[in-house]
Amino acid sequence: MKKKIILFAALTLLMAVILFMAWDMFFNKPADKGNPYAYDLKAFKSGDSSKIMYAEVQHFSPGLPAIHGIACDQSDRIFICGDNGVEIYDHAGNRKNGFTVNGTANCIQVDPDGRIYLGMQEHVEIFDNTGKQLKKWKTCDKDAIITSIAIAGKDVFIADAGNKVVCHYDQDGNLVKRIGEKDPARNIPGFVVPSPYFDLGTDGNGSLWVVNPGRHRIEKYNHDGDLTFTWGESSMAMEGFCGCCNPSNFAMLSDGSFVTSEKGIERIKVYGMRGDFRYMVAGSDAFVEGTRGLDIAVDSKDRILVLDPEKKQVRIFTLKKP
């Protein structure tokens, strides 16, 4: 009899616990406080407005259905590429010319002779400013994703995000060498490219600078393919880069300093020649949340031209007057 009483009491207690848990689950839910592990960037997007030293002075809207790349020539003409076309503007944003292309141009560059280089997914096409095709290079690789083009003299450098490598070509489209492939013996760690944001450029001395986006830094290479300098750090702070792959794009000012753009935390910043943070050009509140592909060009007056694909605008920033 005593065992039956103990068993009954245990079963009663168990049922009470089960009923309490059910009530607590279905009728006593606490207020939703959100996911404590969510990747919330709002606190970091606010930034420090005192560091913003540039002002947006002008913007204009290209006519292409989608815009992907921007470049300036030596006369400060502005070249825009995107879906099925190229548009050419003067420095004031007045449309001067344009032409159609067969497909999507992901990136654009203009050489000193006015030839327009377009990255068309896995190959390069070259045009004059009337839209006449001058040359179509052979496919880089069937898996290539061309995301950036830079020109220094007779050297053409192509960023291939698909194969995570920089291809060095001559002006005739002949491959000279591959740069940046992992090589521990030469102290080259290799590019980490988690998504198709892989930018490069050259400075006034013809040196090659390449974003290693997964490592959150910019790397300098000589024409022999040697890694000679790096700068950048992974950090949620304003001075660093965060997310899967940043900076997403960059350009260089006349004094050799860098202008960078980011996604995730949408912002434009300026760093010195050695990678020291200087100031903000524009913070996240200047962009639609989720904006990606903020390509950058700099003209001869050091105006910063930002291609904003979400607003479908070219936005021009200059240093604030004292």
N, C-alpha and C positions, 0 to 999 in steps of 0.2 A: 504493500500500500504506500509506504514511504517513497519508494522509487517512482511510483506513478505520479505522486504529488510533485516530486522534483522534476520529472520529465514534463509534466503539464506546465509548471512554472517556467521552465526553460523555453518551451514552445511559445508560451504567451509573451515572454520577453523578446524572443526572436521576431514574432509577428509585429510587436510594437515597434521594434527597430526598423523593420521593413516598411511599415506604414509611415513612420516618421521620414525615412529617406525618400519615399515616393512623394509625400506631401512637400518636402523641401525641394525636390527636383522640379515638380510641376506647378506648385502654387506659391512657392516662396523664393522665386529667382531674384538674386540681387540685381541691382541696376547694372546695365552693361557698361563696363569700364573699358571696353575695347581689348584688343590683343596686346598684352604687355610685352610681347616679343615682336610686335610689328615693326617693320623698317620705316620708322617715322622720321622724315627729314625736316618737318616744319620748324623745329627749334633751330636748325642750322641754316634754314633759308632766310631767316630774318636778317642775318648779316649785320654789318656795322655801316650805317649810311655815311658816317664821317669819313670812311675810306673811299667813297665814290668821288672821283676827281674828274669825271667826264660828264658831258651833257649830250643828250640826243638833240641834234640840230636840224635834222631833216630825215625824211623817209620817202620812199616811192615804191609802187607796186608793179613788178614785172607782169607781163601778160601770159606767161607760161602756166599751164594747168598745175604743175608742181615744180618747185625750184630746189636744186640740190647743190650747186657750186657757184662760187664767185671768184673773180680775179680782176686785177687792174693791169693795164699796160703802162708803158713809159710816158704816155700822154694823159694818164689818169682817166682813160676811158674805162668803163665798168662793164665787165662781161658776166652774163648770167647764163647758166645752163640748167637743164632740167628735162622734163618729159617732152621728147620730140622736138627740141629746139634750143636755139641760142639767141639771146638778145644782147644788144650793145647799146650802152648809154654814155653820154658825156659826163663830166665830173659833177654837173649840176643835177643829174638824174633825168635828163631829156633823152628819150629814145631816139637813136640814130639809125639803127639797122637791126636786122635779125634774119634768121634763116631756120628752116626745119632740118631735122636729122631723123634718121630712121631708128627709133628706139629711145632709150633713156640715157642721157649723159649724166653720170654720177659726179664727175669732177671736171675742172677746166683749168687751163694755164695758157698764157700767151708768151711767145718768145720775143726777143728784141726786134725781130723782123716782121712781127705782126701775125705770125702763124698761130692758129688756135688749136690747141691740143685738147681732145676730149677723151675721157675714160669711159668707154662704152662696155661696162660689165667686165668682159674678159679680154678686150683688145683696145687699141688706141686708134682714133681717127683724127686726121689733121686737115684743117680748112683754112682758106683765106677769109677776110672779113666780109666777103660777098656771099659766102656760103658754098663756094666751090671746093669740092673735096680734093685735096692735094695728094693725100696718101692714106692708106689703111694698112696698119701694121698687122703682122701675123698674130694669131691668138697667143697670148702669153702662156696660157695653160687652161685646159678645159675647166679647172676648178677655180680659176682666178676671179677675184672680185677687186677691181681697180677702184681705189678710194681717194687717191691723191696723185698729183703730178707736179714735179718741180724741175726747173731748167736752170743750168749753170753753164754758160758758154755753149759748147757742143755736146754737153752731157745732159741726158734726160733720165730722171729718176721716177720710178713708178712704185707706189705703195700697193701691194697685193695682199688684201686682208684674207683672201681665201687660202693662200699658201703661207701667210705670215712671214713675208719676206719683202725686201726692197730689190727691185730689178733695175740695174744700171744699163741704159741703152745709149748708143750713139744716135746722131740725128737721122740716120737712115733706118732706124728700127732694129739694128743688130744688137743682140744681147752681149754686153761686155762682162758683167759679173753679177752675182747675187750677193746681197749685203744683208747682214744681220741674222743669218742662220746660226743656230746654237753651235758654239765651238768653244768648249772649256779650255782648250790649249791656248786660245787667243783671248780668253777672258770675255767671251761674248755669250751672254746668258740666253739669247734668243728672244724674239718678240712674243708676247702674250696678247692675243687679239681675240677676246671673247665674243665680240660683235663687230659689224662692219664699220668701225670708226677707227681709222688708222691713217694718220696724217703725216706729211713730211714737208720740208721746205729747205731752201738754201739761204745762207747769209751773204753779206757783201763780199766776203772772201771766197765764196763758192763752196764753203763747207756744208755738209749735209746734216740736217737735224731731223730726227724721226721720233714721233711719239711711240713709246712702248706702253700702250694704254692699260694693260693688265697689271703692269708694275708701277703705274701712276708716275711716270717720269718721261723726260725728253732726253734723247741720246744723240751724241755728236759722233759722226763717222767721217774719216777721210776717204779719198777716192780709192784707196787700196782696200777699203772695207774694214779698217781697224776702228774699234770703239775707243774714242779718246777722252770723252767727258760725258757725265750724266748729271742731271739735276731733277728735283721733284721728290715729293714724299707722300705716302699714303696717310691721310688724316681727314677727319671731319671738320677740322678748323678751316677758317677762311684761307689760310696760307697754303693748305695742302689740297690734294685731290682725293676723292673717294668714289665709291661705287664700283661697278665691275670694270669700267674702262674709261678713264679720264686722264688728261684732257682729251676731249673729242676732236678739237681742231685748234690750230694756232697760226699766227702770222708774226712777222717781225717788223719792228719799227726801225727807223733810219739809224738809231744809235745802237742797234743790236739787241735791244730788249724784246721781250716776247709778249704777245697778246694771246691769251688762251680762252677757250670756251669749254663749258662743261654741260653734261646732261645729268639728270637726277636732281642735282642742285643747279638750276639753270643760272649761270652767271658768266660774266666776262671779266677777266683780270689782266693786270700787267705785272710782269716779272722782269728783273734786271738781267743783264747778260750772263750772270753766274747763277741765275735762278732764285734770287732774293725777291720776296714778295714786295711789291711797291704799293699798288692801290687797285681799287675796283673801277671798272668801266661801267658796268651795269649789274644790279643784283637780281635775285629771282623774281621780285615784284615787277620787274620790267618785262617779264615773259609769261606766256600762257603756261600753266603747269603741265609738265610732261613734254615740253618742247625738246626736240632732239635735232641734231644736224645743224648747229649754229656755225656755219662756215664763216671764215674771216678773211678779209683782205685789207691791206694798208696802202694808201696812195702816197704820192711824193710829198704831200704836206702832212703826213702822219695822221691823216684822218682814218679812223677805224670804221670799216664797212662790215656790217654784220648781216648775214643772210638769215632771215627769220622765216623758216618754212611753215611755221604754224600760222603766223599772221600774213604770210606770203608778201613780205616786204624786204627791201634793202634799207637798213637803218644805219644812219651815219652819226658817229660820235666824235666829238672833239674835246680837248682839254678845257676845263672851265677856266674862265678868265679870273685872275687874282682879284 
